[in-house]
């Protein structure tokens, strides 16, 4: 089975105006982002919890609408507390911009805006986050959250595209469970693939490679839910 390449950066878009959401999503997709569009507040939180995005774009029409509630919630969740958030607003008012920054947004941009500026602002936020913030540690295991490269100590794991997609999703969710539904929707699945057990096969391969590398890091199955990382160290920490 030939696997597609993994998109470099994922973006979650929530706009209180559905038309705006589609426009923003198209701009990001043309710039090479893997884009997820959320349709409402609950959908945005669910998507962010299942597969932590690299950046979130919130288009806000109301000062206390769904977008602001999503921002507050994302800052409360351990898996998304440091994800960059760009707010789009129709207000030039300084107080509005300051309020968005105090709410937890990392930057705000007044619309209508040029696509080039939107993409540039997103790239700046990702650079500010820093490459080291994109590496998560699980015991002796280190996983790059974007590319899916992984190491046990100084030993790099030899992973396929599908295995990198799985291991990065597990690392994003850590220490919580990576939802099986999120793993089944990853973009590495070939368009012609109709097998229902591809995820299980890739997880089994990862388990074998982790065991061979040593270090005691395991992938455990959580019945009817998904998978999660575990180590023999109860005080394991994630970056």
URGICOR-V558679 format. One record per backbone hydrogen bond with DSSP energy under -0.5 kcal/mol. CO is the residue of the C=O (numbers start at 1). NH is the residue of the N-H. Records with the same first field share a line. If there is no record, write none. Layout:
CO = NH, NH
//
This chain:
9 = 34
10 = 54, 55
11 = 36
12 = 57
13 = 38
14 = 59
16 = 18
17 = 20, 21
18 = 22
19 = 23
20 = 24
21 = 25
22 = 26
23 = 27
24 = 28
25 = 29
26 = 30
27 = 31
28 = 33
29 = 32
32 = 9
33 = 35
34 = 11
36 = 13, 38
38 = 15
40 = 44
41 = 45
42 = 46
43 = 47
44 = 48
45 = 49
46 = 50
47 = 51
54 = 84
55 = 12
56 = 58, 86
57 = 14, 59
58 = 60, 88
59 = 16, 61
60 = 90
62 = 65
65 = 69
66 = 70
67 = 71
68 = 72
69 = 73
70 = 74
71 = 75
72 = 76
73 = 76, 77
77 = 80, 81
80 = 83
84 = 56
85 = 87, 106, 107
86 = 58
87 = 109
88 = 60
89 = 111
93 = 97
94 = 98
95 = 99
96 = 100
97 = 101
98 = 102
99 = 103
100 = 104, 105
101 = 104
107 = 87
109 = 89
114 = 117, 118
115 = 119
116 = 120
117 = 121
118 = 122
119 = 123
120 = 124
121 = 125
122 = 126
123 = 127
124 = 128
125 = 129
126 = 130
130 = 133
131 = 134
132 = 135
134 = 136, 145
136 = 143
138 = 141
140 = 153
141 = 138
142 = 151
143 = 136, 145
144 = 148
149 = 144
150 = 157
151 = 142, 153
152 = 155
154 = 156
155 = 152
157 = 159
160 = 164
161 = 165
162 = 166
163 = 167
164 = 168
165 = 169
166 = 170
167 = 171
168 = 172
169 = 173
170 = 174
173 = 176
177 = 179
178 = 227
179 = 183
180 = 184
181 = 185
182 = 185
183 = 186
186 = 189
188 = 4
190 = 193
197 = 201
198 = 202
199 = 203
200 = 204
201 = 205
202 = 206
203 = 207
204 = 208
205 = 209
206 = 210
207 = 211
208 = 212
209 = 213
210 = 214
218 = 220, 230
220 = 228
221 = 223
222 = 225, 226
225 = 180
226 = 222
227 = 178
228 = 220
230 = 218
232 = 234
233 = 236
//
